[in-house]
Amino acid sequence: MQFIMAITAFALLLSPGARQDKPAEKPTQNNDQHSHDVDARGDHVMGFSHEKATHHFRLYPDGGAIEITSNDPQDAATRDEIRRHLGHILGMFSAGNFRAPMLIHAVDPPGAATMKQLRSEIAYKFENLDHGGRVTIVTHNPEALKSVHKFLRFQIKDHKTGDGLEVVKNRLPL
């Protein structure tokens, strides 16, 4: 089964839709099927079930945050997988590697190409939360900031988190 999933992920990388220069497209398939596919790919790429965790994407005046927490405070396994995943995301994004979001969404998220190009202008920080973790994204470059906000808004919409699409002035406390 792992072999089949690895081959599927590799095929997605080689598909024409995986090209780095292709802009994100709105899903043309049934939205329910698209959501199901995002969830299924996400479970594989992230290493934990979307049904056991909650995602939040925050937009701040200097960047934003990706937060994931376990739905069950007693579920240490999911909490630990979330932390591993976010630690991996920290390293990948810092290096300008946005393949994980592309594999999950099957398109390059808006803003990712510019975030890759301007990676030296963007700082990423990982923090443990009680039941998961947070990656904070900070930049003082206006072009990078615009791209970070595009990227996070896409995540909010495609993951259907219900988070606000507007920039908030106050960060949430740890």
Secondary structure, 3 states (H helix, E strand, C coil): CHHHHHHHHHHHHHCHHHCCCCCCCCCCCCHHHHHHHHHHHHHHHHCCCHHHEEEEEEEECCEEEEEEEECCCCCHHHHHHHHHHHHHHHHHHHCCCCHHHHHHHCCCCCCHHHHHHCHHHEEEEEEEECCEEEEEEEECCHHHHHHHHHHHHHHHHHHCCCCCCCCCCCCCCC
